[in-house]
Amino acid sequence: MSKTHLFEQVAAKKIIPVVKLDRVSDAKPLGEALCKGGLPVAEVTFRTEAAEESIRIMRKEFPEMMVGAGTVLNVEQARRALDAGATFLVAPGFCRSVVEFAIDNHLPVFPGTCTPSEAMAAMEYNLSVVKFFPALQYGGLGTIKALAAPFPSLKFMPTGGINASNVLEFLAFDKVIACGGSWMVKDSLINEGNFEEIARLTAEAVTLVSR
């Protein structure tokens, strides 16, 4: 998938479920629940050992899904994500080596960017979309609007504290391409194996942002 096409798909979905999987066995039923709920996309965070294989399983079982790797902290994780079939990378901060690896391998990357210096670093690499994290702790929509003024070519994907009660406020700003969130894929629901509830919450979120 080309970078332009992926960005178009992300913008169309409006929400990127941010997933933490402790068990590889949960990857298939979670992917199925997200697809059933109408949101075939996931950012699988590299916070657990199950991340790499979970990405591989989701990509194999649900080829229609966009499955990215999140919390990518270094090139070694980025390489593992690429080998597993990740369609994009997300980093919590701006790491030049990760960004350069992604560019060299034609892999879309969303580095964490919440200061003017980081925004300028992103522009050095001709990036047009960046992650804004942690969104609420760094001033939320007000900070995004402040950053958008001097950097009009950048768009943002806020993550951190986004939920059903505030997602529409963020999405209403034209410089927000989509929002990352975990309220429909809570750790407790995954650990309980309550994938029907995940599918329900996902469908509810899709309806919410489609209004």
Summary of the structure (lengths in Angstrom):
residues: 211
radius of gyration: 15.8
end to end distance: 27.7
largest distance: 45.7
contacts: 752
relative contact order: 0.16
helix: 46%
strand: 16%
